[in-house]
Amino acid sequence: MKALLIIALFTTTALSLYFTAGKKAKIAGGFDVVSLCLIVAVAYQFDLISTIIWVMVSVTVVLLIAFVIMRKYRKDKKVKVIEDGGK
């Protein structure tokens, strides 16, 4: 079962890349969704769901922190430009 899931995952990913190169975005998107479902199925078969959840939570926290820092940096930069008279 695990081998079949992995083969299906590679096949759907290859088809997604093929249709992306062929400028057929809707079909490629469909294969991307199927690939994501297969990734979850493979992870479930290998008992990796808890690890994946922790990684996703960690990545989300890092992205949120980066977003807040970049937003503050851009706001400070915009205020500095306005104070300098647009120079």
N, CA, C and O atoms as a CHARMM CRD file, in Angstrom:
* protein
*
  348
    1    1 MET  N      0.82400  -1.19700   0.00000 PROA 1      0.00000
    2    1 MET  CA     0.00000   0.00000   0.00000 PROA 1      0.00000
    3    1 MET  C      0.86800   1.26100   0.00000 PROA 1      0.00000
    4    1 MET  O      0.58100   2.23100  -0.70200 PROA 1      0.00000
    5    2 LYS  N      1.94400   1.22400   0.80900 PROA 2      0.00000
    6    2 LYS  CA     2.81600   2.39500   0.89500 PROA 2      0.00000
    7    2 LYS  C      3.49200   2.67000  -0.44400 PROA 2      0.00000
    8    2 LYS  O      3.60300   3.82000  -0.87000 PROA 2      0.00000
    9    3 ALA  N      3.94100   1.60700  -1.10200 PROA 3      0.00000
   10    3 ALA  CA     4.61400   1.78400  -2.38900 PROA 3      0.00000
   11    3 ALA  C      3.65300   2.33900  -3.42800 PROA 3      0.00000
   12    3 ALA  O      4.04100   3.18300  -4.23500 PROA 3      0.00000
   13    4 LEU  N      2.42100   1.88500  -3.42400 PROA 4      0.00000
   14    4 LEU  CA     1.42300   2.38200  -4.36800 PROA 4      0.00000
   15    4 LEU  C      1.14300   3.86400  -4.13900 PROA 4      0.00000
   16    4 LEU  O      1.00700   4.62400  -5.09800 PROA 4      0.00000
   17    5 LEU  N      1.05600   4.27800  -2.88200 PROA 5      0.00000
   18    5 LEU  CA     0.83800   5.69000  -2.57700 PROA 5      0.00000
   19    5 LEU  C      2.00400   6.55400  -3.04000 PROA 5      0.00000
   20    5 LEU  O      1.79900   7.64500  -3.57100 PROA 5      0.00000
   21    6 ILE  N      3.21700   6.07100  -2.84000 PROA 6      0.00000
   22    6 ILE  CA     4.39500   6.84000  -3.24900 PROA 6      0.00000
   23    6 ILE  C      4.47000   6.94000  -4.77100 PROA 6      0.00000
   24    6 ILE  O      4.79200   8.00300  -5.30100 PROA 6      0.00000
   25    7 ILE  N      4.18100   5.85500  -5.47700 PROA 7      0.00000
   26    7 ILE  CA     4.16900   5.89400  -6.94900 PROA 7      0.00000
   27    7 ILE  C      3.10000   6.85700  -7.44300 PROA 7      0.00000
   28    7 ILE  O      3.34500   7.62400  -8.37400 PROA 7      0.00000
   29    8 ALA  N      1.92000   6.82800  -6.83400 PROA 8      0.00000
   30    8 ALA  CA     0.85200   7.75300  -7.22000 PROA 8      0.00000
   31    8 ALA  C      1.25200   9.20100  -6.94300 PROA 8      0.00000
   32    8 ALA  O      0.93400  10.09600  -7.72700 PROA 8      0.00000
   33    9 LEU  N      1.94300   9.42900  -5.83600 PROA 9      0.00000
   34    9 LEU  CA     2.40500  10.77800  -5.51000 PROA 9      0.00000
   35    9 LEU  C      3.38100  11.29600  -6.55700 PROA 9      0.00000
   36    9 LEU  O      3.25200  12.43100  -7.01500 PROA 9      0.00000
   37   10 PHE  N      4.35600  10.47700  -6.93900 PROA 10     0.00000
   38   10 PHE  CA     5.30400  10.89300  -7.97400 PROA 10     0.00000
   39   10 PHE  C      4.60600  11.12600  -9.31000 PROA 10     0.00000
   40   10 PHE  O      4.94000  12.06400 -10.03400 PROA 10     0.00000
   41   11 THR  N      3.64500  10.28000  -9.63300 PROA 11     0.00000
   42   11 THR  CA     2.93600  10.41500 -10.90400 PROA 11     0.00000
   43   11 THR  C      2.12500  11.69900 -10.94900 PROA 11     0.00000
   44   11 THR  O      2.17000  12.42100 -11.94500 PROA 11     0.00000
   45   12 THR  N      1.38600  11.99500  -9.89000 PROA 12     0.00000
   46   12 THR  CA     0.57300  13.21400  -9.89500 PROA 12     0.00000
   47   12 THR  C      1.45300  14.46400  -9.88200 PROA 12     0.00000
   48   12 THR  O      1.09900  15.47600 -10.48800 PROA 12     0.00000
   49   13 THR  N      2.58700  14.40000  -9.20300 PROA 13     0.00000
   50   13 THR  CA     3.50700  15.53700  -9.22000 PROA 13     0.00000
   51   13 THR  C      4.09300  15.74500 -10.61000 PROA 13     0.00000
   52   13 THR  O      4.20500  16.88000 -11.07400 PROA 13     0.00000
   53   14 ALA  N      4.46300  14.66700 -11.26900 PROA 14     0.00000
   54   14 ALA  CA     5.00200  14.77300 -12.62900 PROA 14     0.00000
   55   14 ALA  C      3.94000  15.31800 -13.58200 PROA 14     0.00000
   56   14 ALA  O      4.24600  16.16100 -14.42600 PROA 14     0.00000
   57   15 LEU  N      2.70800  14.85400 -13.46200 PROA 15     0.00000
   58   15 LEU  CA     1.63900  15.36200 -14.32100 PROA 15     0.00000
   59   15 LEU  C      1.35700  16.83500 -14.04400 PROA 15     0.00000
   60   15 LEU  O      1.07500  17.60000 -14.96700 PROA 15     0.00000
   61   16 SER  N      1.43200  17.22900 -12.79200 PROA 16     0.00000
   62   16 SER  CA     1.23400  18.63400 -12.45400 PROA 16     0.00000
   63   16 SER  C      2.30500  19.50100 -13.11600 PROA 16     0.00000
   64   16 SER  O      1.99700  20.55300 -13.67600 PROA 16     0.00000
   65   17 LEU  N      3.54700  19.06600 -13.05200 PROA 17     0.00000
   66   17 LEU  CA     4.63000  19.81000 -13.70700 PROA 17     0.00000
   67   17 LEU  C      4.44800  19.84300 -15.22200 PROA 17     0.00000
   68   17 LEU  O      4.71200  20.86100 -15.86300 PROA 17     0.00000
   69   18 TYR  N      4.00000  18.73300 -15.78800 PROA 18     0.00000
   70   18 TYR  CA     3.77200  18.66200 -17.22800 PROA 18     0.00000
   71   18 TYR  C      2.70300  19.66400 -17.65800 PROA 18     0.00000
   72   18 TYR  O      2.88600  20.39500 -18.63100 PROA 18     0.00000
   73   19 PHE  N      1.59000  19.69500 -16.92900 PROA 19     0.00000
   74   19 PHE  CA     0.51200  20.61600 -17.29600 PROA 19     0.00000
   75   19 PHE  C      0.84800  22.06700 -16.95900 PROA 19     0.00000
   76   19 PHE  O      0.33600  22.98500 -17.60000 PROA 19     0.00000
   77   20 THR  N      1.70300  22.28000 -15.96300 PROA 20     0.00000
   78   20 THR  CA     2.15600  23.64300 -15.67400 PROA 20     0.00000
   79   20 THR  C      2.99600  24.17500 -16.83100 PROA 20     0.00000
   80   20 THR  O      2.85400  25.33000 -17.23200 PROA 20     0.00000
   81   21 ALA  N      3.86700  23.32600 -17.36100 PROA 21     0.00000
   82   21 ALA  CA     4.69400  23.73300 -18.49800 PROA 21     0.00000
   83   21 ALA  C      3.84700  23.93200 -19.74900 PROA 21     0.00000
   84   21 ALA  O      4.20300  24.72500 -20.62100 PROA 21     0.00000
   85   22 GLY  N      2.73500  23.22000 -19.83900 PROA 22     0.00000
   86   22 GLY  CA     1.85000  23.33100 -20.99800 PROA 22     0.00000
   87   22 GLY  C      0.82700  24.43900 -20.87000 PROA 22     0.00000
   88   22 GLY  O     -0.07400  24.54600 -21.70200 PROA 22     0.00000
   89   23 LYS  N      0.94700  25.26800 -19.84100 PROA 23     0.00000
   90   23 LYS  CA     0.06100  26.42300 -19.62500 PROA 23     0.00000
   91   23 LYS  C     -1.39600  26.02000 -19.36900 PROA 23     0.00000
   92   23 LYS  O     -2.31600  26.74600 -19.74500 PROA 23     0.00000
   93   24 LYS  N     -1.60200  24.88900 -18.74300 PROA 24     0.00000
   94   24 LYS  CA    -2.94400  24.45600 -18.37600 PROA 24     0.00000
   95   24 LYS  C     -3.04100  24.47600 -16.84900 PROA 24     0.00000
   96   24 LYS  O     -2.91100  23.44700 -16.18700 PROA 24     0.00000
   97   25 ALA  N     -3.27200  25.67100 -16.31300 PROA 25     0.00000
   98   25 ALA  CA    -3.17400  25.89800 -14.87200 PROA 25     0.00000
   99   25 ALA  C     -4.26600  25.16600 -14.09800 PROA 25     0.00000
  100   25 ALA  O     -4.01000  24.67700 -12.99800 PROA 25     0.00000
  101   26 LYS  N     -5.46700  25.08300 -14.64100 PROA 26     0.00000
  102   26 LYS  CA    -6.55500  24.42800 -13.89400 PROA 26     0.00000
  103   26 LYS  C     -6.28600  22.94100 -13.71500 PROA 26     0.00000
  104   26 LYS  O     -6.50800  22.38900 -12.63700 PROA 26     0.00000
  105   27 ILE  N     -5.81200  22.30400 -14.75900 PROA 27     0.00000
  106   27 ILE  CA    -5.51000  20.86900 -14.65300 PROA 27     0.00000
  107   27 ILE  C     -4.32900  20.65900 -13.71600 PROA 27     0.00000
  108   27 ILE  O     -4.34100  19.74300 -12.89400 PROA 27     0.00000
  109   28 ALA  N     -3.30700  21.50600 -13.83700 PROA 28     0.00000
  110   28 ALA  CA    -2.13500  21.40200 -12.95900 PROA 28     0.00000
  111   28 ALA  C     -2.54200  21.61800 -11.50500 PROA 28     0.00000
  112   28 ALA  O     -2.05100  20.92300 -10.61500 PROA 28     0.00000
  113   29 GLY  N     -3.43100  22.57200 -11.25800 PROA 29     0.00000
  114   29 GLY  CA    -3.91900  22.81000  -9.89700 PROA 29     0.00000
  115   29 GLY  C     -4.66000  21.61600  -9.34100 PROA 29     0.00000
  116   29 GLY  O     -4.53200  21.29300  -8.16000 PROA 29     0.00000
  117   30 GLY  N     -5.43100  20.96000 -10.18400 PROA 30     0.00000
  118   30 GLY  CA    -6.13400  19.75000  -9.75200 PROA 30     0.00000
  119   30 GLY  C     -5.16400  18.65900  -9.33200 PROA 30     0.00000
  120   30 GLY  O     -5.36400  17.99500  -8.31500 PROA 30     0.00000
  121   31 PHE  N     -4.10700  18.47900 -10.12300 PROA 31     0.00000
  122   31 PHE  CA    -3.10400  17.48600  -9.75900 PROA 31     0.00000
  123   31 PHE  C     -2.34100  17.89400  -8.50400 PROA 31     0.00000
  124   31 PHE  O     -1.91400  17.03300  -7.73500 PROA 31     0.00000
  125   32 ASP  N     -2.16400  19.19000  -8.28600 PROA 32     0.00000
  126   32 ASP  CA    -1.52800  19.65700  -7.05600 PROA 32     0.00000
  127   32 ASP  C     -2.37200  19.29700  -5.83600 PROA 32     0.00000
  128   32 ASP  O     -1.84100  18.86600  -4.81200 PROA 32     0.00000
  129   33 VAL  N     -3.67700  19.47300  -5.94900 PROA 33     0.00000
  130   33 VAL  CA    -4.57000  19.12800  -4.83300 PROA 33     0.00000
  131   33 VAL  C     -4.51300  17.63100  -4.56400 PROA 33     0.00000
  132   33 VAL  O     -4.44700  17.20900  -3.40900 PROA 33     0.00000
  133   34 VAL  N     -4.53700  16.82500  -5.62400 PROA 34     0.00000
  134   34 VAL  CA    -4.44600  15.37300  -5.45200 PROA 34     0.00000
  135   34 VAL  C     -3.10900  15.00600  -4.81200 PROA 34     0.00000
  136   34 VAL  O     -3.05300  14.12800  -3.95200 PROA 34     0.00000
  137   35 SER  N     -2.03900  15.67000  -5.22500 PROA 35     0.00000
  138   35 SER  CA    -0.72400  15.40200  -4.63800 PROA 35     0.00000
  139   35 SER  C     -0.70000  15.71900  -3.15300 PROA 35     0.00000
  140   35 SER  O     -0.12500  14.96700  -2.36600 PROA 35     0.00000
  141   36 LEU  N     -1.31800  16.82500  -2.76300 PROA 36     0.00000
  142   36 LEU  CA    -1.37200  17.16400  -1.33800 PROA 36     0.00000
  143   36 LEU  C     -2.14900  16.11800  -0.54900 PROA 36     0.00000
  144   36 LEU  O     -1.75900  15.76300   0.56300 PROA 36     0.00000
  145   37 CYS  N     -3.23300  15.62900  -1.11100 PROA 37     0.00000
  146   37 CYS  CA    -3.99600  14.56700  -0.44000 PROA 37     0.00000
  147   37 CYS  C     -3.15600  13.30100  -0.30700 PROA 37     0.00000
  148   37 CYS  O     -3.19300  12.62600   0.72200 PROA 37     0.00000
  149   38 LEU  N     -2.40100  12.98500  -1.35100 PROA 38     0.00000
  150   38 LEU  CA    -1.54600  11.80300  -1.28800 PROA 38     0.00000
  151   38 LEU  C     -0.41600  11.96700  -0.27900 PROA 38     0.00000
  152   38 LEU  O     -0.01300  10.99600   0.36200 PROA 38     0.00000
  153   39 ILE  N      0.09100  13.17200  -0.13400 PROA 39     0.00000
  154   39 ILE  CA     1.13100  13.42700   0.87000 PROA 39     0.00000
  155   39 ILE  C      0.59700  13.13100   2.26800 PROA 39     0.00000
  156   39 ILE  O      1.27900  12.51500   3.08700 PROA 39     0.00000
  157   40 VAL  N     -0.61900  13.57400   2.52900 PROA 40     0.00000
  158   40 VAL  CA    -1.23000  13.29800   3.83300 PROA 40     0.00000
  159   40 VAL  C     -1.43800  11.79400   4.02300 PROA 40     0.00000
  160   40 VAL  O     -1.20500  11.26500   5.11000 PROA 40     0.00000
  161   41 ALA  N     -1.87300  11.11200   2.97200 PROA 41     0.00000
  162   41 ALA  CA    -2.07800   9.66300   3.07000 PROA 41     0.00000
  163   41 ALA  C     -0.77000   8.92600   3.32200 PROA 41     0.00000
  164   41 ALA  O     -0.72500   7.99900   4.13100 PROA 41     0.00000
  165   42 VAL  N      0.28900   9.32900   2.63900 PROA 42     0.00000
  166   42 VAL  CA     1.60100   8.69900   2.85300 PROA 42     0.00000
  167   42 VAL  C      2.09200   8.97300   4.27200 PROA 42     0.00000
  168   42 VAL  O      2.60200   8.07400   4.94200 PROA 42     0.00000
  169   43 ALA  N      1.93800  10.20500   4.72200 PROA 43     0.00000
  170   43 ALA  CA     2.36900  10.53800   6.08300 PROA 43     0.00000
  171   43 ALA  C      1.58900   9.73200   7.11200 PROA 43     0.00000
  172   43 ALA  O      2.15000   9.29600   8.11700 PROA 43     0.00000
  173   44 TYR  N      0.31700   9.53500   6.86900 PROA 44     0.00000
  174   44 TYR  CA    -0.50200   8.73800   7.78600 PROA 44     0.00000
  175   44 TYR  C     -0.01900   7.29000   7.79700 PROA 44     0.00000
  176   44 TYR  O      0.02000   6.65700   8.85200 PROA 44     0.00000
  177   45 GLN  N      0.34700   6.76300   6.62900 PROA 45     0.00000
  178   45 GLN  CA     0.83100   5.38700   6.55900 PROA 45     0.00000
  179   45 GLN  C      2.14000   5.20800   7.31800 PROA 45     0.00000
  180   45 GLN  O      2.38700   4.14800   7.89400 PROA 45     0.00000
  181   46 PHE  N      2.97500   6.24000   7.32100 PROA 46     0.00000
  182   46 PHE  CA     4.26600   6.15000   8.01600 PROA 46     0.00000
  183   46 PHE  C      4.22200   6.75600   9.42000 PROA 46     0.00000
  184   46 PHE  O      5.26600   6.95200  10.04100 PROA 46     0.00000
  185   47 ASP  N      3.03700   7.04900   9.91800 PROA 47     0.00000
  186   47 ASP  CA     2.84500   7.60900  11.26000 PROA 47     0.00000
  187   47 ASP  C      3.64000   8.89600  11.47400 PROA 47     0.00000
  188   47 ASP  O      4.28900   9.07100  12.50500 PROA 47     0.00000
  189   48 LEU  N      3.58000   9.78800  10.49400 PROA 48     0.00000
  190   48 LEU  CA     4.31400  11.04500  10.57900 PROA 48     0.00000
  191   48 LEU  C      3.40700  12.25300  10.77000 PROA 48     0.00000
  192   48 LEU  O      3.87300  13.39000  10.70800 PROA 48     0.00000
  193   49 ILE  N      2.12900  12.02200  11.00000 PROA 49     0.00000
  194   49 ILE  CA     1.17900  13.12500  11.09700 PROA 49     0.00000
  195   49 ILE  C      1.55400  14.07200  12.23300 PROA 49     0.00000
  196   49 ILE  O      1.51800  15.28900  12.05100 PROA 49     0.00000
  197   50 SER  N      1.91000  13.54500  13.39100 PROA 50     0.00000
  198   50 SER  CA     2.23600  14.42300  14.52200 PROA 50     0.00000
  199   50 SER  C      3.46800  15.27500  14.22000 PROA 50     0.00000
  200   50 SER  O      3.52300  16.44400  14.60200 PROA 50     0.00000
  201   51 THR  N      4.44700  14.69800  13.54000 PROA 51     0.00000
  202   51 THR  CA     5.63400  15.46300  13.16100 PROA 51     0.00000
  203   51 THR  C      5.27800  16.55500  12.16500 PROA 51     0.00000
  204   51 THR  O      5.75600  17.68400  12.27900 PROA 51     0.00000
  205   52 ILE  N      4.44800  16.22700  11.19600 PROA 52     0.00000
  206   52 ILE  CA     4.05200  17.20700  10.18700 PROA 52     0.00000
  207   52 ILE  C      3.28600  18.36000  10.84000 PROA 52     0.00000
  208   52 ILE  O      3.48200  19.51800  10.47200 PROA 52     0.00000
  209   53 ILE  N      2.43200  18.05800  11.78700 PROA 53     0.00000
  210   53 ILE  CA     1.67500  19.11600  12.46000 PROA 53     0.00000
  211   53 ILE  C      2.62100  20.05100  13.20000 PROA 53     0.00000
  212   53 ILE  O      2.45400  21.26900  13.13700 PROA 53     0.00000
  213   54 TRP  N      3.61300  19.50500  13.90100 PROA 54     0.00000
  214   54 TRP  CA     4.56500  20.35400  14.61400 PROA 54     0.00000
  215   54 TRP  C      5.37900  21.20900  13.65600 PROA 54     0.00000
  216   54 TRP  O      5.65000  22.37500  13.94300 PROA 54     0.00000
  217   55 VAL  N      5.76800  20.64800  12.53000 PROA 55     0.00000
  218   55 VAL  CA     6.52300  21.42500  11.53600 PROA 55     0.00000
  219   55 VAL  C      5.65500  22.54000  10.97500 PROA 55     0.00000
  220   55 VAL  O      6.11900  23.67000  10.82500 PROA 55     0.00000
  221   56 MET  N      4.40100  22.23400  10.66400 PROA 56     0.00000
  222   56 MET  CA     3.50700  23.25700  10.11800 PROA 56     0.00000
  223   56 MET  C      3.26100  24.37800  11.12600 PROA 56     0.00000
  224   56 MET  O      3.23200  25.55000  10.75000 PROA 56     0.00000
  225   57 VAL  N      3.08500  24.03500  12.38900 PROA 57     0.00000
  226   57 VAL  CA     2.89000  25.05200  13.42200 PROA 57     0.00000
  227   57 VAL  C      4.15100  25.90500  13.55900 PROA 57     0.00000
  228   57 VAL  O      4.06100  27.12800  13.66700 PROA 57     0.00000
  229   58 SER  N      5.31100  25.27600  13.55600 PROA 58     0.00000
  230   58 SER  CA     6.57100  26.01500  13.67300 PROA 58     0.00000
  231   58 SER  C      6.77200  26.95900  12.49800 PROA 58     0.00000
  232   58 SER  O      7.16600  28.11000  12.68700 PROA 58     0.00000
  233   59 VAL  N      6.50700  26.48600  11.29300 PROA 59     0.00000
  234   59 VAL  CA     6.66200  27.32700  10.10000 PROA 59     0.00000
  235   59 VAL  C      5.68000  28.48900  10.14000 PROA 59     0.00000
  236   59 VAL  O      6.03100  29.60900   9.77000 PROA 59     0.00000
  237   60 THR  N      4.46000  28.23700  10.58100 PROA 60     0.00000
  238   60 THR  CA     3.46400  29.29900  10.68000 PROA 60     0.00000
  239   60 THR  C      3.91200  30.36900  11.67100 PROA 60     0.00000
  240   60 THR  O      3.77900  31.56100  11.39400 PROA 60     0.00000
  241   61 VAL  N      4.43600  29.96300  12.80900 PROA 61     0.00000
  242   61 VAL  CA     4.90900  30.92400  13.81000 PROA 61     0.00000
  243   61 VAL  C      6.07200  31.74600  13.25300 PROA 61     0.00000
  244   61 VAL  O      6.11200  32.96300  13.43400 PROA 61     0.00000
  245   62 VAL  N      7.01100  31.09300  12.58300 PROA 62     0.00000
  246   62 VAL  CA     8.14600  31.81800  12.00200 PROA 62     0.00000
  247   62 VAL  C      7.67000  32.80600  10.94100 PROA 62     0.00000
  248   62 VAL  O      8.15400  33.93700  10.89100 PROA 62     0.00000
  249   63 LEU  N      6.73200  32.39400  10.09800 PROA 63     0.00000
  250   63 LEU  CA     6.20500  33.30400   9.07100 PROA 63     0.00000
  251   63 LEU  C      5.47500  34.49300   9.68500 PROA 63     0.00000
  252   63 LEU  O      5.60000  35.61500   9.19500 PROA 63     0.00000
  253   64 LEU  N      4.71500  34.26000  10.74900 PROA 64     0.00000
  254   64 LEU  CA     4.02700  35.35900  11.41600 PROA 64     0.00000
  255   64 LEU  C      5.01400  36.35300  12.02500 PROA 64     0.00000
  256   64 LEU  O      4.83100  37.56500  11.91300 PROA 64     0.00000
  257   65 ILE  N      6.05100  35.83900  12.66300 PROA 65     0.00000
  258   65 ILE  CA     7.06300  36.72100  13.23900 PROA 65     0.00000
  259   65 ILE  C      7.76500  37.52100  12.14300 PROA 65     0.00000
  260   65 ILE  O      7.99200  38.72100  12.29700 PROA 65     0.00000
  261   66 ALA  N      8.10700  36.86000  11.03900 PROA 66     0.00000
  262   66 ALA  CA     8.75800  37.56200   9.92800 PROA 66     0.00000
  263   66 ALA  C      7.82700  38.61900   9.34000 PROA 66     0.00000
  264   66 ALA  O      8.27200  39.71100   8.98800 PROA 66     0.00000
  265   67 PHE  N      6.54300  38.30200   9.23100 PROA 67     0.00000
  266   67 PHE  CA     5.57200  39.25700   8.70300 PROA 67     0.00000
  267   67 PHE  C      5.48700  40.49100   9.59700 PROA 67     0.00000
  268   67 PHE  O      5.47100  41.61800   9.10100 PROA 67     0.00000
  269   68 VAL  N      5.43200  40.28500  10.90700 PROA 68     0.00000
  270   68 VAL  CA     5.34300  41.41100  11.84000 PROA 68     0.00000
  271   68 VAL  C      6.60500  42.26200  11.77700 PROA 68     0.00000
  272   68 VAL  O      6.52300  43.49000  11.78400 PROA 68     0.00000
  273   69 ILE  N      7.76700  41.62600  11.71600 PROA 69     0.00000
  274   69 ILE  CA     9.02600  42.37000  11.64000 PROA 69     0.00000
  275   69 ILE  C      9.10500  43.16300  10.33600 PROA 69     0.00000
  276   69 ILE  O      9.48400  44.33400  10.34600 PROA 69     0.00000
  277   70 MET  N      8.75500  42.53900   9.22900 PROA 70     0.00000
  278   70 MET  CA     8.80800  43.23700   7.93400 PROA 70     0.00000
  279   70 MET  C      7.79900  44.38000   7.88300 PROA 70     0.00000
  280   70 MET  O      8.08700  45.43400   7.31500 PROA 70     0.00000
  281   71 ARG  N      6.64200  44.18600   8.46000 PROA 71     0.00000
  282   71 ARG  CA     5.63000  45.24600   8.47500 PROA 71     0.00000
  283   71 ARG  C      6.12800  46.44500   9.27900 PROA 71     0.00000
  284   71 ARG  O      5.96600  47.59100   8.86200 PROA 71     0.00000
  285   72 LYS  N      6.73600  46.17200  10.43500 PROA 72     0.00000
  286   72 LYS  CA     7.28300  47.25600  11.25900 PROA 72     0.00000
  287   72 LYS  C      8.42900  47.94500  10.53600 PROA 72     0.00000
  288   72 LYS  O      8.52600  49.17200  10.56800 PROA 72     0.00000
  289   73 TYR  N      9.29300  47.18400   9.88900 PROA 73     0.00000
  290   73 TYR  CA    10.42000  47.75700   9.15100 PROA 73     0.00000
  291   73 TYR  C      9.92300  48.65300   8.01400 PROA 73     0.00000
  292   73 TYR  O     10.44200  49.75300   7.82200 PROA 73     0.00000
  293   74 ARG  N      8.93100  48.19400   7.26700 PROA 74     0.00000
  294   74 ARG  CA     8.40600  48.99600   6.16400 PROA 74     0.00000
  295   74 ARG  C      7.71400  50.24900   6.67100 PROA 74     0.00000
  296   74 ARG  O      7.80300  51.31000   6.05300 PROA 74     0.00000
  297   75 LYS  N      7.01900  50.12500   7.80800 PROA 75     0.00000
  298   75 LYS  CA     6.34200  51.28600   8.38200 PROA 75     0.00000
  299   75 LYS  C      7.37700  52.31600   8.83600 PROA 75     0.00000
  300   75 LYS  O      7.21900  53.51000   8.58100 PROA 75     0.00000
  301   76 ASP  N      8.43500  51.85600   9.50800 PROA 76     0.00000
  302   76 ASP  CA     9.50000  52.76400   9.94900 PROA 76     0.00000
  303   76 ASP  C     10.19100  53.41100   8.76000 PROA 76     0.00000
  304   76 ASP  O     10.52600  54.59400   8.80900 PROA 76     0.00000
  305   77 LYS  N     10.40700  52.66500   7.71100 PROA 77     0.00000
  306   77 LYS  CA    11.06100  53.19600   6.51700 PROA 77     0.00000
  307   77 LYS  C     10.17200  54.24500   5.84600 PROA 77     0.00000
  308   77 LYS  O     10.66700  55.26800   5.37300 PROA 77     0.00000
  309   78 LYS  N      8.85400  53.99100   5.80400 PROA 78     0.00000
  310   78 LYS  CA     7.93300  54.94100   5.19700 PROA 78     0.00000
  311   78 LYS  C      7.89000  56.23500   6.00600 PROA 78     0.00000
  312   78 LYS  O      7.85700  57.32400   5.43200 PROA 78     0.00000
  313   79 VAL  N      7.89000  56.12100   7.33700 PROA 79     0.00000
  314   79 VAL  CA     7.88200  57.30900   8.19700 PROA 79     0.00000
  315   79 VAL  C      9.16900  58.09600   7.98800 PROA 79     0.00000
  316   79 VAL  O      9.12500  59.32600   7.94700 PROA 79     0.00000
  317   80 LYS  N     10.30700  57.43300   7.85700 PROA 80     0.00000
  318   80 LYS  CA    11.57800  58.09600   7.65200 PROA 80     0.00000
  319   80 LYS  C     11.58800  58.83800   6.31000 PROA 80     0.00000
  320   80 LYS  O     12.09700  59.95600   6.23000 PROA 80     0.00000
  321   81 VAL  N     11.04300  58.23900   5.27600 PROA 81     0.00000
  322   81 VAL  CA    10.98500  58.88100   3.96500 PROA 81     0.00000
  323   81 VAL  C     10.10800  60.12100   4.02400 PROA 81     0.00000
  324   81 VAL  O     10.44600  61.14400   3.43000 PROA 81     0.00000
  325   82 ILE  N      9.00200  60.04500   4.72100 PROA 82     0.00000
  326   82 ILE  CA     8.10600  61.18900   4.84000 PROA 82     0.00000
  327   82 ILE  C      8.78700  62.31100   5.63200 PROA 82     0.00000
  328   82 ILE  O      8.65800  63.48300   5.27800 PROA 82     0.00000
  329   83 GLU  N      9.50600  61.96000   6.69300 PROA 83     0.00000
  330   83 GLU  CA    10.21600  62.95800   7.49900 PROA 83     0.00000
  331   83 GLU  C     11.34100  63.62100   6.70900 PROA 83     0.00000
  332   83 GLU  O     11.62700  64.80000   6.92100 PROA 83     0.00000
  333   84 ASP  N     11.98300  62.88700   5.80500 PROA 84     0.00000
  334   84 ASP  CA    13.06900  63.43200   5.00400 PROA 84     0.00000
  335   84 ASP  C     12.55600  64.27000   3.83800 PROA 84     0.00000
  336   84 ASP  O     13.35800  64.86100   3.11500 PROA 84     0.00000
  337   85 GLY  N     11.30100  64.33300   3.64700 PROA 85     0.00000
  338   85 GLY  CA    10.72700  65.11800   2.55900 PROA 85     0.00000
  339   85 GLY  C     10.70100  64.36700   1.24000 PROA 85     0.00000
  340   85 GLY  O     10.69300  64.98900   0.17800 PROA 85     0.00000
  341   86 GLY  N     10.68700  63.04600   1.28500 PROA 86     0.00000
  342   86 GLY  CA    10.57900  62.26000   0.07900 PROA 86     0.00000
  343   86 GLY  C     11.88400  62.02500  -0.64300 PROA 86     0.00000
  344   86 GLY  O     11.87800  61.61200  -1.80200 PROA 86     0.00000
  345   87 LYS  N     12.99300  62.27600   0.00400 PROA 87     0.00000
  346   87 LYS  CA    14.30800  62.07600  -0.63900 PROA 87     0.00000
  347   87 LYS  C     14.77600  60.67100  -0.51300 PROA 87     0.00000
  348   87 LYS  O     15.85700  60.33400  -0.99500 PROA 87     0.00000
